[in-house]
Amino acid sequence: MTAVFENEVVTRALVRFLALPGLAGELALVTLDNGQDHTRPSTFGPGGLASLDAALDEIAAHSPAPAAIAVTGKPFVFAVGADLSGVPSVSDAAAARAIAATGHRVFRRLKDSPIPTFAFVNGVALGGGLELALHCRYRTIATTAAVAFPEVFLGLVPGWGGTQLLPNLIGIDPAVTVVVENALAQNAMTPAPKAARLGIADAVFEPADFLERSLEWAAGVLSGAVTVSRPDVDRSAWDDAIARARAIVAGRTRDASPGALRAVQLLDLARHGVDGEAFPAGTAAEDDALTDLLMSDQLRASLYAFDLVNKRARRPAGAPDKALARKVTKVGVVGAGLMAAQLALLLVRRLEVPVVLTDVDQARVDKGVGSVHAELAKLAARGRLSPDALNRLTGLVTGSLSKDAFADADLVIEAVFEELSVKQQVFAEVEAVVSETCVLATNTSALSVTEMASKLEHPERVVGLHFFNPVAVLPLLEVVRAEQTDDATLATAFAVGKALGKSCVLVADAPAFVVNRLLTRFLGEITAAVEQGTPVAVADRALDPLGLPMTPFELLTLVGPPVALHVAERMHEAFPDRFAVGEALRRMVELGKSSVYSEPGVVDPELAGLDAGDAPLTEEQVRARAVEALAQEIRLMLDEGVVQAVQDIDLCMLLGAGWPFWLGGISAHLDRTGVSEAVTGRRFLSRGVASLPA
């Protein structure tokens, strides 16, 4: 594999020979650098692997032979793995296998080196970058670095030795956590201190003098002054850990992710160790898995989704010039309940400006402010905030019974009961005390922002900021432009969303916006199937082949039946021909039930008879109805101009509903399975986008 991917930013492996203090021999230091700054991390495409291969040739030819080889990265970055941008150009299985085999061959030169090898992990090390480090005999890591295997999240497997080396270094159970559990938990990373505790790294140094300290440490290892000891791997733990891995995959993907299933198989295979013929057998199995997965439509969908999250989300379509945004130096929050407290916590942590909560009585105000203070204290106890930061942020969060406290606020967001008249009254009271330039935002999940602003003197200052619960976790922020929202208000909303660490998507002021509209439509199909006579269990597992993070009735429990009923009623008012309000949902709310189940798999006795109809459907029929309804609704939303393009709908489902990357959001799945054309007469995406070229 000598040709580079089209447009590959080649990572060069640059070699220097350094004298080590106290040793006669030199150390060959390989620095991985793609010539870009830290915003474009180093990756390995064919050109990058060839450069590393050549660097190892140069070292092998050096006379005298160096005492050791070490690999490090450019500032802030070690390496982040394979260059996935070239995957769409991989047209056949032979090319896919060549990528897998070349990575194994080049990295294995470090594992099989007759002289000691070191990885100085100076910054983030992901995927193939971490695998390269694992091929070295010793590893140091900077305190600011982090490691992860994101492959399973993307529908792949760690395919350059990671599934074999990691469990044989740190043990199978923590390896399951790193490879499978963390990847399926929104790609959680392992920070340097924890990586060292697990045994991934042998020593941790501060970044200011990381290279110098690493070189000194390496010299100590080579001289015998530093001893690196590692506990034996407990091979009796393998069966239990693999069972846990399978349970995680089943619970989080419904066994619908080919990459996750293959990763568990490879981890199981690693029980045979990495000595003798075991390692070649394991890497051959990785070659097989990577070849199959690289040629799958699911991976194309994952890369499409990855591109949306990493590019489109950073440059929101339709957002006005950020220069129009107003500075926000104080924020008001109307309400002091759970959602209001979550918003206040996020606002004070990210913006570090005064945040004032108001409510109808002092007890509620005190409870809301106390909740924020308590969460800040928990963060400090976990080492996430310094004592000074805790004191500063705690002092910024206050409460008041009077909205006069908002007089000098630049942004006021309401999080009160979902009733239009209540929200209109709140905004009227706030407008009476704030400046003319203060932005008024609503966190409504379904109501019309235009109607909410219709009675104000300055309706152009009202915008929707629809956060998703839990606010601190889900990254999506639907920014709702009402009919009279002006560009300055909208620009301020986008600037605040970005400062809060959210991915913002511009949506029109349409009923329930994007995520809630689609979830309500497909949940409506599920509950309708139950009322038609489909057993609850059948309807609840009907969508398992999609690999959604929750079953329909788990989602209903998370959202809460009262909220689901409110949104369903709103959607029925807007589109009565497509959105019904199920009697089963009304009954749940009337009985105060949060779930259809009294215990896992057992329908609540008080809800018996939900499926009393006489026309039950099969799982396949329920699933077909649900995905066909989604296809119809997406086409209608595009025709209505709810978003700029279908990519924004996919982005919303990925970030707001946690739908899997290997679906590509939803439109890629509908295209791939032919549903979009069958229902709407055309595809949502161009051919070759999120699927193998036709």
C-alpha positions as CSV (number, residue, x, y, z in Angstrom):
1,M,0.0,0.0,0.0
2,T,2.2,2.8,-1.3
3,A,-0.4,5.3,-2.7
4,V,-1.8,7.9,-0.4
5,F,-5.5,8.5,0.1
6,E,-6.8,11.4,-2.0
7,N,-6.3,14.6,0.0
8,E,-4.5,12.7,2.8
9,V,-2.8,15.1,5.2
10,V,0.3,12.9,5.7
11,T,1.7,12.5,9.1
12,R,5.5,12.5,8.9
13,A,7.6,10.5,11.2
14,L,10.7,12.7,11.9
15,V,13.7,11.1,13.5
16,R,16.3,12.6,15.8
17,F,19.1,10.8,17.6
18,L,19.6,12.1,21.2
19,A,22.2,11.4,23.8
20,L,20.8,10.1,27.1
21,P,22.3,11.3,30.4
22,G,24.3,8.5,32.0
23,L,24.2,6.2,29.0
24,A,26.7,5.6,26.2
25,G,24.1,5.0,23.5
26,E,21.7,7.3,21.8
27,L,17.9,7.3,21.8
28,A,16.1,7.5,18.4
29,L,13.2,9.9,18.9
30,V,10.4,9.7,16.3
31,T,8.1,12.7,16.3
32,L,4.7,12.3,14.6
33,D,3.7,15.6,12.9
34,N,1.3,16.3,10.1
35,G,2.5,19.9,9.8
36,Q,-0.9,21.3,11.1
37,D,-1.7,22.8,14.5
38,H,-3.5,20.9,17.2
39,T,-6.9,21.5,15.7
40,R,-5.9,19.0,12.9
41,P,-4.5,16.0,14.9
42,S,-2.1,13.6,13.3
43,T,-3.6,10.5,11.7
44,F,-2.4,7.5,9.8
45,G,-3.3,7.0,6.2
46,P,-1.2,5.0,3.7
47,G,1.2,7.9,3.5
48,G,1.6,8.3,7.3
49,L,2.2,4.6,7.7
50,A,4.8,4.6,4.9
51,S,6.6,7.5,6.7
52,L,6.7,5.7,10.0
53,D,7.9,2.6,8.2
54,A,10.7,4.6,6.5
55,A,11.6,6.2,9.9
56,L,12.1,2.7,11.4
57,D,14.2,1.8,8.4
58,E,16.4,4.8,9.0
59,I,16.8,3.8,12.7
60,A,17.6,0.2,11.8
61,A,20.3,1.4,9.4
62,H,21.9,3.9,11.9
63,S,25.3,3.0,13.1
64,P,26.0,2.5,15.9
65,A,22.6,1.1,16.8
66,P,20.6,3.3,19.2
67,A,20.0,2.1,22.7
68,A,16.3,2.7,22.4
69,I,13.5,4.0,20.2
70,A,10.8,6.4,21.4
71,V,7.8,7.8,19.7
72,T,6.1,11.1,20.6
73,G,3.7,13.6,19.0
74,K,3.5,17.2,18.0
75,P,2.3,19.7,20.7
76,F,-0.9,18.6,22.4
77,V,-1.4,15.6,20.2
78,F,0.2,12.1,20.1
79,A,-2.0,10.6,17.3
80,V,-5.6,10.0,16.8
81,G,-5.6,6.9,14.6
82,A,-6.5,6.0,11.1
83,D,-7.2,8.7,8.5
84,L,-11.0,7.9,8.1
85,S,-11.4,10.6,5.5
86,G,-10.0,8.2,2.9
87,V,-12.4,5.4,3.7
88,P,-15.0,6.4,1.0
89,S,-12.3,5.8,-1.6
90,V,-11.8,2.2,-0.4
91,S,-13.6,0.4,-3.2
92,D,-13.0,-3.3,-2.6
93,A,-12.1,-5.8,0.1
94,A,-8.6,-6.2,-1.1
95,A,-7.9,-2.5,-0.5
96,A,-9.6,-2.7,2.9
97,R,-7.5,-5.7,3.9
98,A,-4.3,-3.9,2.7
99,I,-5.1,-1.0,5.1
100,A,-5.5,-3.4,8.0
101,A,-2.5,-5.5,7.3
102,T,-0.2,-2.5,6.7
103,G,-1.0,-1.0,10.0
104,H,-0.3,-4.3,11.7
105,R,3.0,-4.8,9.9
106,V,4.4,-1.3,10.6
107,F,3.3,-1.1,14.2
108,R,4.5,-4.6,15.0
109,R,8.1,-3.5,14.2
110,L,7.9,-1.6,17.5
111,K,6.6,-4.6,19.4
112,D,9.2,-7.0,17.9
113,S,12.1,-4.5,18.1
114,P,15.3,-6.1,19.5
115,I,16.0,-2.8,21.4
116,P,13.6,-1.3,23.9
117,T,10.8,0.9,22.6
118,F,9.0,3.8,24.4
119,A,5.9,5.8,23.7
120,F,5.9,9.3,25.1
121,V,2.2,10.1,25.0
122,N,2.3,13.9,25.2
123,G,-1.3,14.5,24.2
124,V,-4.5,12.8,23.1
125,A,-4.0,9.3,21.8
126,L,-7.1,7.7,20.1
127,G,-7.6,4.6,18.2
128,G,-4.6,3.8,16.1
129,G,-2.6,6.3,18.1
130,L,-3.2,4.4,21.2
131,E,-2.5,1.1,19.4
132,L,0.9,2.4,18.3
133,A,1.7,3.3,21.9
134,L,0.6,-0.2,23.1
135,H,3.1,-1.8,20.7
136,C,5.9,-0.1,22.6
137,R,7.4,-1.8,25.6
138,Y,7.1,1.2,27.9
139,R,4.8,4.3,28.0
140,T,4.8,7.7,29.7
141,I,1.8,10.0,29.5
142,A,1.3,13.8,30.1
143,T,-1.1,14.7,32.9
144,T,-3.2,16.7,30.4
145,A,-3.5,13.8,27.9
146,A,-6.3,11.3,27.4
147,V,-6.7,8.0,25.7
148,A,-9.6,6.2,24.1
149,F,-10.7,3.6,21.5
150,P,-13.6,5.3,19.6
151,E,-13.9,2.6,17.0
152,V,-16.9,0.8,18.4
153,F,-18.8,4.1,18.6
154,L,-18.2,4.5,14.8
155,G,-19.2,0.9,14.0
156,L,-15.6,-0.3,13.7
157,V,-13.1,-2.2,15.9
158,P,-9.7,-1.3,17.1
159,G,-8.0,-3.0,14.2
160,W,-4.3,-2.5,14.6
161,G,-3.6,-4.7,17.6
162,G,-5.7,-2.9,20.2
163,T,-8.1,-5.7,21.0
164,Q,-5.2,-8.1,21.6
165,L,-2.7,-5.9,23.3
166,L,-4.8,-4.0,25.8
167,P,-6.5,-6.9,27.6
168,N,-3.1,-8.6,27.9
169,L,-1.7,-5.5,29.4
170,I,-4.3,-4.3,31.9
171,G,-6.7,-7.3,32.2
172,I,-9.8,-8.2,30.3
173,D,-12.4,-6.4,32.5
174,P,-10.9,-2.9,32.3
175,A,-10.2,-3.5,28.6
176,V,-13.9,-4.2,28.1
177,T,-14.5,-0.8,29.7
178,V,-12.1,1.0,27.5
179,V,-12.9,-0.7,24.2
180,V,-16.7,-1.3,24.5
181,E,-18.3,0.4,27.4
182,N,-16.6,3.8,27.1
183,A,-17.1,3.8,23.3
184,L,-20.8,3.2,23.7
185,A,-21.1,5.9,26.4
186,Q,-20.8,8.7,23.9
187,N,-17.2,8.0,23.3
188,A,-15.9,8.6,26.9
189,M,-12.2,9.1,27.2
190,T,-9.8,7.9,29.9
191,P,-7.7,10.8,31.4
192,A,-4.0,10.3,32.0
193,P,-4.1,9.7,35.8
194,K,-6.7,6.9,35.4
195,A,-4.8,5.5,32.4
196,A,-1.8,5.2,34.6
197,R,-3.8,3.5,37.4
198,L,-5.2,1.0,34.9
199,G,-1.7,0.2,33.7
200,I,-1.9,1.7,30.2
201,A,0.9,4.1,31.1
202,D,3.9,3.4,33.3
203,A,4.6,7.0,34.4
204,V,2.9,10.3,34.4
205,F,4.6,13.7,34.0
206,E,3.5,17.3,33.8
207,P,3.3,18.8,30.3
208,A,5.7,21.7,30.9
209,D,8.8,19.4,30.9
210,F,7.2,16.2,29.7
211,L,9.7,15.3,27.1
212,E,12.7,16.0,29.3
213,R,11.2,14.0,32.2
214,S,10.3,11.1,29.8
215,L,13.8,11.0,28.5
216,E,15.2,10.9,32.0
217,W,12.8,8.2,33.0
218,A,13.7,6.2,29.9
219,A,17.3,6.5,30.7
220,G,16.6,5.2,34.2
221,V,14.7,2.2,32.7
222,L,17.6,1.4,30.4
223,S,20.2,1.7,33.2
224,G,18.2,-0.4,35.6
225,A,17.7,2.5,38.0
226,V,13.9,2.5,37.3
227,T,12.0,-0.8,37.5
228,V,8.7,-1.2,35.7
229,S,6.6,-3.9,37.3
230,R,3.2,-5.1,35.9
231,P,0.8,-7.5,37.6
232,D,0.0,-10.8,35.9
233,V,-3.2,-10.8,33.9
234,D,-6.0,-12.8,35.6
235,R,-7.1,-15.1,32.8
236,S,-9.8,-16.7,35.0
237,A,-11.8,-13.4,34.7
238,W,-12.2,-13.7,31.0
239,D,-15.6,-15.4,30.8
240,D,-17.3,-13.0,33.2
241,A,-15.8,-9.9,31.5
242,I,-16.9,-11.1,28.0
243,A,-20.4,-11.8,29.4
244,R,-20.4,-8.2,30.7
245,A,-19.3,-6.9,27.3
246,R,-22.1,-8.8,25.6
247,A,-24.6,-7.4,28.0
248,I,-23.4,-3.9,27.4
249,V,-23.6,-4.3,23.6
250,A,-27.1,-5.8,23.9
251,G,-28.3,-3.1,26.3
252,R,-26.9,-0.2,24.3
253,T,-27.2,-1.4,20.7
254,R,-29.8,-4.2,20.8
255,D,-27.0,-6.2,19.1
256,A,-27.5,-4.1,16.0
257,S,-24.0,-2.8,15.8
258,P,-21.7,-5.1,13.7
259,G,-18.6,-3.3,15.1
260,A,-19.6,-3.8,18.7
261,L,-20.3,-7.5,18.2
262,R,-17.0,-8.0,16.4
263,A,-15.1,-6.1,19.1
264,V,-16.4,-8.5,21.8
265,Q,-15.4,-11.5,19.7
266,L,-11.8,-10.1,19.3
267,L,-11.5,-9.4,23.0
268,D,-12.6,-12.9,23.7
269,L,-9.9,-14.2,21.3
270,A,-7.3,-12.2,23.2
271,R,-7.5,-14.7,26.1
272,H,-4.8,-16.7,24.4
273,G,-2.2,-14.0,25.0
274,V,0.3,-12.2,22.7
275,D,3.2,-14.6,22.8
276,G,4.1,-17.1,20.1
277,E,1.4,-17.6,17.4
278,A,-1.4,-16.1,19.5
279,F,-0.7,-12.5,18.5
280,P,-0.5,-13.2,14.7
281,A,-3.8,-15.2,15.0
282,G,-5.4,-12.3,16.9
283,T,-4.2,-9.7,14.4
284,A,-5.4,-11.8,11.5
285,A,-8.8,-11.9,13.1
286,E,-8.6,-8.1,13.3
287,D,-7.7,-8.0,9.6
288,D,-10.8,-10.0,8.8
289,A,-13.1,-7.8,11.0
290,L,-11.7,-4.5,9.6
291,T,-12.0,-5.7,6.0
292,D,-15.7,-6.6,6.5
293,L,-16.5,-3.4,8.4
294,L,-14.6,-1.0,6.1
295,M,-16.8,-2.3,3.3
296,S,-20.1,-1.9,5.1
297,D,-22.8,0.7,4.6
298,Q,-23.0,1.1,8.3
299,L,-19.5,2.4,8.4
300,R,-20.2,4.9,5.6
301,A,-23.2,6.0,7.6
302,S,-21.0,6.4,10.7
303,L,-18.5,8.5,8.8
304,Y,-21.3,10.7,7.5
305,A,-22.6,11.2,11.0
306,F,-19.0,11.8,12.3
307,D,-18.6,14.5,9.6
308,L,-21.9,16.1,10.6
309,V,-20.9,16.3,14.3
310,N,-17.4,17.5,13.6
311,K,-18.0,19.9,10.8
312,R,-21.6,20.9,10.3
313,A,-22.3,21.2,14.0
314,R,-19.3,23.7,14.3
315,R,-20.6,25.9,11.5
316,P,-24.4,25.9,11.9
317,A,-26.3,26.3,8.7
318,G,-28.3,29.5,8.5
319,A,-26.7,31.1,11.6
320,P,-26.2,34.9,11.2
321,D,-22.8,36.7,11.4
322,K,-21.4,36.1,14.9
323,A,-20.3,39.7,14.9
324,L,-23.9,40.7,15.5
325,A,-24.0,38.8,18.8
326,R,-24.5,40.9,22.0
327,K,-22.2,40.4,25.0
328,V,-23.9,38.5,27.9
329,T,-22.7,39.6,31.3
330,K,-25.6,38.5,33.4
331,V,-28.4,35.9,33.0
332,G,-31.8,35.6,34.5
333,V,-33.7,32.3,34.8
334,V,-37.4,32.3,35.3
335,G,-38.3,29.3,37.4
336,A,-36.4,27.4,40.0
337,G,-37.4,23.8,39.3
338,L,-35.3,20.9,38.1
339,M,-34.8,22.1,34.5
340,A,-34.2,25.7,35.6
341,A,-31.6,24.5,38.1
342,Q,-29.9,22.5,35.4
343,L,-29.8,25.5,33.1
344,A,-28.5,27.8,35.9
345,L,-25.7,25.3,36.7
346,L,-24.6,25.1,33.0
347,L,-24.8,28.9,32.6
348,V,-22.7,29.7,35.6
349,R,-20.1,27.0,34.9
350,R,-19.6,27.9,31.2
351,L,-20.3,31.7,31.1
352,E,-19.0,32.5,34.6
353,V,-21.4,35.4,35.0
354,P,-24.0,36.2,37.6
355,V,-27.1,34.0,37.3
356,V,-30.4,34.9,39.1
357,L,-33.3,32.5,39.5
358,T,-36.8,33.7,40.3
359,D,-40.0,31.8,41.2
360,V,-43.4,32.4,42.9
361,D,-42.3,31.8,46.5
362,Q,-39.2,31.9,48.6
363,A,-39.2,28.2,49.3
364,R,-38.9,27.3,45.6
365,V,-36.3,30.0,45.0
366,D,-34.2,28.7,47.9
367,K,-34.6,25.1,46.7
368,G,-33.5,26.0,43.2
369,V,-30.5,28.0,44.3
370,G,-29.5,25.4,46.9
371,S,-29.7,22.7,44.2
372,V,-27.2,24.6,42.0
373,H,-24.9,25.3,45.0
374,A,-25.0,21.6,46.0
375,E,-24.1,20.4,42.4
376,L,-21.1,22.9,42.4
377,A,-20.0,21.4,45.7
378,K,-20.2,17.9,44.3
379,L,-18.0,18.9,41.4
380,A,-15.5,20.4,43.8
381,A,-15.5,17.2,45.9
382,R,-14.7,15.2,42.7
383,G,-11.8,17.5,41.9
384,R,-13.6,19.1,39.0
385,L,-13.5,22.6,40.6
386,S,-10.8,24.2,42.7
387,P,-11.8,25.7,46.1
388,D,-11.4,29.2,44.6
389,A,-13.6,28.4,41.6
390,L,-16.2,26.8,43.9
391,N,-16.4,30.0,46.0
392,R,-16.5,32.2,42.9
393,L,-19.2,30.3,41.1
394,T,-21.3,29.7,44.2
395,G,-21.3,33.5,44.8
396,L,-22.5,34.1,41.2
397,V,-25.8,32.1,41.7
398,T,-28.5,33.9,43.6
399,G,-32.3,34.0,43.8
400,S,-35.0,36.6,44.0
401,L,-38.8,36.8,44.3
402,S,-38.8,39.9,42.1
403,K,-38.1,40.1,38.4
404,D,-36.5,43.5,39.1
405,A,-33.4,41.4,39.6
406,F,-33.2,41.0,35.8
407,A,-33.0,44.8,35.2
408,D,-29.3,44.6,34.1
409,A,-29.5,41.1,32.6
410,D,-28.5,40.6,28.9
411,L,-30.3,37.3,28.6
412,V,-33.3,35.9,30.4
413,I,-34.5,32.3,29.8
414,E,-37.8,31.0,31.0
415,A,-38.2,27.4,32.2
416,V,-41.7,27.4,33.6
417,F,-44.8,25.3,33.1
418,E,-45.6,24.4,29.4
419,E,-48.7,26.6,29.1
420,L,-48.7,29.3,26.5
421,S,-50.6,31.9,28.6
422,V,-48.2,31.4,31.5
423,K,-45.2,31.9,29.3
424,Q,-46.8,35.0,27.7
425,Q,-47.4,36.5,31.1
426,V,-43.8,35.7,32.2
427,F,-42.3,37.4,29.2
428,A,-44.6,40.4,29.7
429,E,-43.4,40.8,33.3
430,V,-39.7,40.4,32.2
431,E,-40.0,42.8,29.4
432,A,-41.3,45.5,31.8
433,V,-38.0,45.5,33.7
434,V,-35.2,44.6,31.3
435,S,-33.4,46.8,28.7
436,E,-34.5,46.9,25.1
437,T,-31.5,44.9,24.0
438,C,-32.0,42.0,26.5
439,V,-32.6,38.7,24.8
440,L,-35.6,36.7,26.0
441,A,-35.3,33.0,25.5
442,T,-37.8,30.1,26.0
443,N,-36.9,26.5,26.7
444,T,-40.3,25.3,25.4
445,S,-40.3,21.8,23.9
446,A,-43.4,22.2,21.7
447,L,-45.2,25.6,22.0
448,S,-45.0,28.4,19.3
449,V,-42.3,30.9,20.1
450,T,-44.0,33.3,17.7
451,E,-47.2,33.2,19.7
452,M,-45.3,33.5,22.9
453,A,-43.7,36.8,21.7
454,S,-46.8,38.1,19.9
455,K,-48.0,40.4,22.7
456,L,-44.6,42.0,23.5
457,E,-43.5,45.4,22.6
458,H,-40.3,43.9,21.2
459,P,-41.1,40.5,19.8
460,E,-37.9,40.6,17.7
461,R,-35.8,39.9,20.9
462,V,-37.5,36.5,21.6
463,V,-35.8,33.2,20.6
464,G,-36.2,29.6,21.4
465,L,-33.4,27.8,23.1
466,H,-34.6,24.2,23.4
467,F,-32.2,22.2,25.6
468,F,-32.4,18.5,26.1
469,N,-32.6,16.6,29.4
470,P,-30.1,16.0,31.0
471,V,-28.9,19.5,30.2
472,A,-25.3,18.8,31.1
473,V,-25.0,15.7,29.0
474,L,-26.9,16.0,25.7
475,P,-25.0,18.3,23.4
476,L,-27.9,19.5,21.1
477,L,-29.4,22.9,21.3
478,E,-32.3,23.6,18.9
479,V,-32.2,27.4,18.3
480,V,-35.7,28.4,17.3
481,R,-36.2,31.5,15.1
482,A,-39.7,32.9,15.5
483,E,-41.3,35.0,12.8
484,Q,-40.0,38.3,14.2
485,T,-36.7,37.2,15.7
486,D,-34.0,39.6,14.5
487,D,-30.4,38.7,13.5
488,A,-28.8,40.2,16.6
489,T,-31.0,38.1,18.9
490,L,-30.3,35.0,16.8
491,A,-26.6,35.6,16.7
492,T,-26.6,36.1,20.5
493,A,-28.4,32.8,20.9
494,F,-25.8,30.9,18.8
495,A,-22.9,32.6,20.6
496,V,-24.4,31.6,24.0
497,G,-25.0,28.1,22.8
498,K,-21.4,27.7,21.6
499,A,-20.1,29.2,24.9
500,L,-22.2,26.6,26.7
501,G,-20.5,23.8,24.7
502,K,-23.6,22.9,22.8
503,S,-23.9,22.0,19.1
504,C,-26.5,24.4,17.8
505,V,-29.0,23.7,15.0
506,L,-31.2,26.4,13.5
507,V,-34.9,25.4,13.4
508,A,-38.0,27.1,12.3
509,D,-40.8,27.8,14.7
510,A,-42.8,24.7,13.8
511,P,-44.7,22.5,16.2
512,A,-42.3,20.5,18.4
513,F,-39.3,21.6,16.2
514,V,-37.3,18.6,15.1
515,V,-36.4,15.9,17.8
516,N,-39.7,16.0,19.7
517,R,-41.7,16.0,16.5
518,L,-40.0,12.9,15.1
519,L,-40.0,11.0,18.4
520,T,-43.7,11.8,19.0
521,R,-44.5,10.6,15.5
522,F,-42.7,7.3,15.9
523,L,-43.9,6.8,19.5
524,G,-47.4,7.4,18.3
525,E,-47.0,4.5,15.9
526,I,-45.8,2.2,18.7
527,T,-48.7,3.1,21.1
528,A,-51.2,2.8,18.2
529,A,-49.9,-0.7,17.5
530,V,-50.5,-1.6,21.2
531,E,-54.0,-0.2,21.2
532,Q,-54.6,-2.2,18.0
533,G,-53.9,-5.4,20.0
534,T,-50.1,-5.8,19.6
535,P,-48.6,-7.1,22.9
536,V,-46.6,-4.5,24.7
537,A,-43.4,-6.6,24.6
538,V,-43.7,-7.1,20.9
539,A,-44.2,-3.4,20.2
540,D,-41.4,-2.5,22.6
541,R,-38.7,-4.7,20.9
542,A,-39.9,-4.0,17.3
543,L,-37.2,-1.3,16.8
544,D,-34.3,-3.4,18.2
545,P,-32.7,-4.0,14.8
546,L,-32.1,-0.2,14.5
547,G,-29.9,-0.3,17.7
548,L,-31.6,2.7,19.3
549,P,-30.3,3.6,22.8
550,M,-33.7,2.9,24.4
551,T,-36.8,0.9,23.5
552,P,-39.9,3.0,22.8
553,F,-41.3,2.5,26.3
554,E,-38.0,3.1,28.0
555,L,-38.0,6.4,26.1
556,L,-41.5,7.2,27.3
557,T,-40.4,6.6,30.9
558,L,-37.4,8.9,30.4
559,V,-39.5,11.7,28.8
560,G,-42.3,11.2,31.3
561,P,-45.9,10.4,30.2
562,P,-47.2,13.9,31.1
563,V,-44.6,15.6,28.9
564,A,-45.3,13.1,26.1
565,L,-49.0,13.7,26.4
566,H,-48.6,17.4,26.2
567,V,-46.4,17.2,23.1
568,A,-48.8,14.7,21.5
569,E,-51.7,17.0,22.1
570,R,-49.9,19.9,20.6
571,M,-49.0,17.9,17.6
572,H,-52.5,16.6,17.2
573,E,-53.8,20.2,17.1
574,A,-51.3,21.0,14.4
575,F,-51.5,17.8,12.3
576,P,-54.6,15.8,13.3
577,D,-54.3,13.5,10.3
578,R,-50.9,12.2,11.4
579,F,-50.6,12.6,15.2
580,A,-53.2,10.9,17.4
581,V,-53.5,11.2,21.1
582,G,-53.6,7.6,22.3
583,E,-56.0,6.6,25.1
584,A,-53.3,4.4,26.6
585,L,-51.1,7.4,27.1
586,R,-53.9,9.4,28.6
587,R,-54.6,6.5,31.0
588,M,-51.0,6.3,32.1
589,V,-51.1,10.0,33.0
590,E,-54.5,9.8,34.7
591,L,-53.1,6.9,36.9
592,G,-49.8,8.7,37.6
593,K,-47.8,5.9,36.0
594,S,-44.2,6.7,34.8
595,S,-43.8,3.4,33.0
596,V,-45.9,0.7,31.4
597,Y,-43.9,-1.8,33.4
598,S,-44.2,-2.5,37.2
599,E,-40.9,-4.4,36.9
600,P,-38.6,-5.3,34.0
601,G,-40.7,-7.1,31.4
602,V,-43.9,-7.1,33.4
603,V,-46.8,-4.8,32.4
604,D,-48.2,-2.9,35.3
605,P,-51.4,-4.7,36.5
606,E,-53.2,-1.3,36.5
607,L,-52.4,-0.9,32.9
608,A,-53.5,-4.4,31.8
609,G,-55.6,-4.3,28.8
610,L,-53.6,-1.6,27.0
611,D,-53.3,-4.1,24.1
612,A,-57.0,-5.2,24.1
613,G,-57.5,-4.6,20.4
614,D,-58.2,-7.4,17.9
615,A,-55.7,-6.6,15.2
616,P,-52.2,-7.3,16.5
617,L,-49.1,-6.6,14.4
618,T,-45.8,-8.5,14.2
619,E,-42.5,-6.9,15.1
620,E,-41.7,-6.5,11.4
621,Q,-45.0,-4.7,10.8
622,V,-44.6,-2.4,13.8
623,R,-41.1,-1.5,12.7
624,A,-42.2,-0.9,9.1
625,R,-45.0,1.5,10.2
626,A,-42.6,3.4,12.5
627,V,-39.8,3.9,9.9
628,E,-42.3,4.7,7.1
629,A,-43.9,7.4,9.4
630,L,-40.4,8.8,10.0
631,A,-39.7,9.0,6.3
632,Q,-43.0,10.8,5.7
633,E,-42.5,13.2,8.5
634,I,-38.9,14.1,7.5
635,R,-40.0,14.8,3.9
636,L,-42.8,17.1,5.2
637,M,-40.4,18.9,7.5
638,L,-38.0,19.5,4.7
639,D,-40.9,20.8,2.5
640,E,-42.0,23.1,5.3
641,G,-38.4,24.5,5.7
642,V,-38.2,23.4,9.4
643,V,-34.4,23.1,8.9
644,Q,-31.9,24.1,6.2
645,A,-31.3,20.5,5.0
646,V,-31.8,16.9,5.9
647,Q,-28.3,16.9,7.4
648,D,-29.7,19.1,10.2
649,I,-32.4,16.5,11.0
650,D,-29.8,13.8,11.2
651,L,-27.6,16.0,13.4
652,C,-30.5,16.6,15.8
653,M,-31.3,12.9,16.1
654,L,-27.6,12.1,16.7
655,L,-27.1,14.7,19.3
656,G,-30.5,15.2,20.9
657,A,-31.9,11.7,20.8
658,G,-28.6,9.7,20.9
659,W,-29.4,7.7,17.7
660,P,-26.5,5.6,16.6
661,F,-23.8,6.8,14.3
662,W,-24.1,3.6,12.2
663,L,-27.7,4.7,11.2
664,G,-26.2,8.0,10.1
665,G,-28.9,9.8,12.2
666,I,-31.9,8.4,10.4
667,S,-32.0,9.5,6.7
668,A,-29.1,7.3,5.7
669,H,-30.9,4.3,7.2
670,L,-34.1,5.2,5.4
671,D,-32.1,5.5,2.1
672,R,-30.1,2.3,2.6
673,T,-33.2,0.2,3.3
674,G,-35.2,1.8,0.4
675,V,-37.9,3.2,2.8
676,S,-37.3,6.8,1.7
677,E,-38.0,6.1,-2.0
678,A,-40.9,3.8,-1.2
679,V,-42.6,6.4,1.0
680,T,-41.6,9.7,-0.6
681,G,-40.5,8.7,-4.1
682,R,-36.9,9.8,-3.6
683,R,-33.8,9.5,-1.4
684,F,-32.9,12.0,1.2
685,L,-29.1,11.9,0.4
686,S,-27.2,11.7,-2.8
687,R,-26.1,8.2,-3.8
688,G,-22.7,7.4,-2.4
689,V,-23.3,9.6,0.6
690,A,-23.4,7.4,3.8
691,S,-23.4,4.3,1.7
692,L,-21.2,2.4,-0.8
693,P,-21.3,4.0,-4.2
694,A,-24.0,2.4,-6.4
